[in-house]
Structure formats: C-alpha cells, structure tokens
Amino acid sequence: MERTLRSYLLPSILYALLLEAMLAAAILYWPDFEDNIEAYGDILPFESVRKMVESISDTGVSAYVNLQHFYKACNVLGTAAAVFFAVGAVAGEANRGTLELWLSRPISRTRMLLERYFAGAIAMALPIFLTSATIPWLLEQVGEEMSLSGLMLSSAHESLFLLVLYSLAFCISTVSSRPMPIALGLLFVTIFEFSIYLVMEWTHYSWFRLADLDDFQTILRTGGLDASTCGPLAIASASLLGLSLFLFHRRVP
C-alpha cells in the first residue's frame, strides 16, 4: 500500500497546489468582488449564475468561498483528478505491458485492486481537505471568518461526489487496456454535464446538481451532511467498487 501511495504522491501534490493557488487568489479578491457585486450580477449571461451571485449578495463570504472553492475549483480540478488517478489503475498496467507481471505478485487480486483503489481515492480527496483547512487563515487576511468544522463537512460531501466518478473510471479501467480513451470520454461527458448545469431548462439533468452552491450552503446552515444525497453517493461508489472486483477477478491478462 505504501509503495502504491508513493506513486500518487507527486500528482496529488500538484493537484493540491493548484487548488490552493485558485483558493488564495479567490479569497484575496473577495473585497473587490464584494464592492462590485451588483455590477457583476447585471452583466452575467446565465440566470443560474446570476442566482449564485444573488446568493453571495444575501449570504456573504461563505457563499463566495463555497462557489469558488467547492463548486468551481474542486468540481473542475477534482473531476480531472478523479479520472486521472483512476484510469491507469489497471488499464495503465495493461497498456504498458506490465499487467501480467503485476498479477504474478504473491498477493491476492482483491488486495492488489483495493490497494490501487484506496491509494487513488486518498490522493484525490486529501488535497480537498487540506486546502479547505487553510480557508479560515486566508479569510483572516481579508477580515472574514468561516467555521472549520463546516468546511470539513463540505469537503466530505465534495469527496463523496467525486468518488462516484473516480469509482466509475476505476471500474472501466479494470476491463480496458487503453486508459486515454477512458479519460477523454469521461472528461467529455463531465464537461457536457457541467455546461448544461448553466442552462435553466437542462440544469436538473446535470449531476453537478448533487454538489452545487445550495448543497454547501445547506451544510453550513445545518451543521451536518444530507443523508439523502451522501447516502446514495456512498452506495454508488461501493457498488462500483464491488463490480470492479468482480470484473478484475475474471480478467485474463
């Protein structure tokens, strides 16, 4: 497991640094955004985006941070990270011609696959928690504050959301030998889903409705996760992991 984690270390660090850079830039820009919030609301083209700006105007810095960090940065970069960390788990070994050598190791297929799954999942989720933990300190620099406990709960919700996509990409990887088409296909679908979220007539068909501004604002307001959303997300990930194990045990190198 330790060796597997090390293989994800560098890309996970780069992912965390990108998240932190975007977060710091957004928070340091908050005073200027707050001063011009009404002007932004007038020029934005999509009604769904205008509603987000109205929410920031009504709620303040918490909605701004949730929008910039969780909905925008984590959803966009996290989606790419989830796919990137998952597609090479098995398909990458097959593509490099090392799958047979990997399977010859004196450990069970179940253990091998679970090590890959959890190493990638940790590499995807941990940067979200670490960067979210810096938000209270960053907000102090602009005279604002947010609850660390609420931010950790929001990080958990975001991680569960991304874990479903990660689990789907991981499952496809167990039966494929070409990681690049998997990555491009899933990223294309994800971009499409993100784009239709902005269209009022189609927004309800976007899976990003499961991790949008309203969800994170509700977490801060109630101080807890929504079991009706997080429960099905966890079940979906567990089911995809179970299917991955089944398919991997049937795979012939």
KAGIQUI-V848706 format. One record per residue. N is the residue number from 0. RES is the residue in one small letter. PHI is phi in whole degrees, -180 to 180 (none if undefined). Layout:
n=<N & N>
res=<RES & RES>
phi=<PHI & PHI>
//
This chain:
n=<0 & 1 & 2 & 3 & 4 & 5 & 6 & 7 & 8 & 9 & 10 & 11 & 12 & 13 & 14 & 15 & 16 & 17 & 18 & 19 & 20 & 21 & 22 & 23 & 24 & 25 & 26 & 27 & 28 & 29 & 30 & 31 & 32 & 33 & 34 & 35 & 36 & 37 & 38 & 39 & 40 & 41 & 42 & 43 & 44 & 45 & 46 & 47 & 48 & 49 & 50 & 51 & 52 & 53 & 54 & 55 & 56 & 57 & 58 & 59 & 60 & 61 & 62 & 63 & 64 & 65 & 66 & 67 & 68 & 69 & 70 & 71 & 72 & 73 & 74 & 75 & 76 & 77 & 78 & 79 & 80 & 81 & 82 & 83 & 84 & 85 & 86 & 87 & 88 & 89 & 90 & 91 & 92 & 93 & 94 & 95 & 96 & 97 & 98 & 99 & 100 & 101 & 102 & 103 & 104 & 105 & 106 & 107 & 108 & 109 & 110 & 111 & 112 & 113 & 114 & 115 & 116 & 117 & 118 & 119 & 120 & 121 & 122 & 123 & 124 & 125 & 126 & 127 & 128 & 129 & 130 & 131 & 132 & 133 & 134 & 135 & 136 & 137 & 138 & 139 & 140 & 141 & 142 & 143 & 144 & 145 & 146 & 147 & 148 & 149 & 150 & 151 & 152 & 153 & 154 & 155 & 156 & 157 & 158 & 159 & 160 & 161 & 162 & 163 & 164 & 165 & 166 & 167 & 168 & 169 & 170 & 171 & 172 & 173 & 174 & 175 & 176 & 177 & 178 & 179 & 180 & 181 & 182 & 183 & 184 & 185 & 186 & 187 & 188 & 189 & 190 & 191 & 192 & 193 & 194 & 195 & 196 & 197 & 198 & 199 & 200 & 201 & 202 & 203 & 204 & 205 & 206 & 207 & 208 & 209 & 210 & 211 & 212 & 213 & 214 & 215 & 216 & 217 & 218 & 219 & 220 & 221 & 222 & 223 & 224 & 225 & 226 & 227 & 228 & 229 & 230 & 231 & 232 & 233 & 234 & 235 & 236 & 237 & 238 & 239 & 240 & 241 & 242 & 243 & 244 & 245 & 246 & 247 & 248 & 249 & 250 & 251 & 252>
res=<m & e & r & t & l & r & s & y & l & l & p & s & i & l & y & a & l & l & l & e & a & m & l & a & a & a & i & l & y & w & p & d & f & e & d & n & i & e & a & y & g & d & i & l & p & f & e & s & v & r & k & m & v & e & s & i & s & d & t & g & v & s & a & y & v & n & l & q & h & f & y & k & a & c & n & v & l & g & t & a & a & a & v & f & f & a & v & g & a & v & a & g & e & a & n & r & g & t & l & e & l & w & l & s & r & p & i & s & r & t & r & m & l & l & e & r & y & f & a & g & a & i & a & m & a & l & p & i & f & l & t & s & a & t & i & p & w & l & l & e & q & v & g & e & e & m & s & l & s & g & l & m & l & s & s & a & h & e & s & l & f & l & l & v & l & y & s & l & a & f & c & i & s & t & v & s & s & r & p & m & p & i & a & l & g & l & l & f & v & t & i & f & e & f & s & i & y & l & v & m & e & w & t & h & y & s & w & f & r & l & a & d & l & d & d & f & q & t & i & l & r & t & g & g & l & d & a & s & t & c & g & p & l & a & i & a & s & a & s & l & l & g & l & s & l & f & l & f & h & r & r & v & p>
phi=<none & -62 & -63 & -65 & -61 & -62 & -68 & -96 & -62 & -63 & -63 & -68 & -65 & -62 & -61 & -65 & -65 & -64 & -60 & -67 & -63 & -65 & -66 & -62 & -63 & -65 & -69 & -66 & -85 & -53 & -57 & -68 & -63 & -61 & -70 & -118 & -63 & -67 & -66 & -63 & -62 & -78 & -101 & -71 & -82 & -103 & -63 & -63 & -71 & -62 & -67 & -63 & -66 & -63 & -63 & -65 & -62 & -80 & -99 & 101 & -66 & -62 & -67 & -63 & -65 & -61 & -67 & -71 & -88 & -79 & -69 & -90 & -67 & -68 & -67 & -79 & -68 & -64 & -62 & -63 & -64 & -59 & -69 & -62 & -71 & -94 & -67 & -86 & -55 & -120 & -60 & -65 & -64 & -66 & -67 & -83 & 79 & -109 & -64 & -63 & -65 & -63 & -72 & -80 & -65 & -80 & -135 & -71 & -63 & -60 & -64 & -60 & -71 & -64 & -61 & -64 & -63 & -74 & -64 & -67 & -64 & -65 & -62 & -79 & -87 & -59 & -59 & -65 & -67 & -65 & -70 & -64 & -67 & -87 & -62 & -56 & -67 & -62 & -67 & -59 & -70 & -117 & 74 & -125 & -152 & -145 & -75 & -65 & -63 & -65 & -67 & -69 & -66 & -64 & -64 & -65 & -62 & -62 & -65 & -64 & -63 & -69 & -64 & -65 & -65 & -59 & -66 & -66 & -63 & -63 & -63 & -64 & -62 & -70 & -119 & -118 & -121 & -132 & -67 & -63 & -61 & -62 & -62 & -65 & -64 & -68 & -67 & -63 & -62 & -66 & -61 & -62 & -63 & -67 & -70 & -74 & -60 & -80 & -99 & -57 & -72 & -110 & -57 & -73 & -96 & -91 & -72 & -72 & -65 & -82 & -149 & -110 & -59 & -62 & -63 & -73 & -68 & -65 & -60 & -66 & -72 & -94 & 73 & -158 & -83 & -88 & -63 & -70 & -101 & -69 & -60 & -61 & -63 & -65 & -65 & -62 & -65 & -64 & -65 & -66 & -65 & -61 & -65 & -61 & -62 & -62 & -68 & -68 & -67 & -91 & -74 & -109 & -54>
//
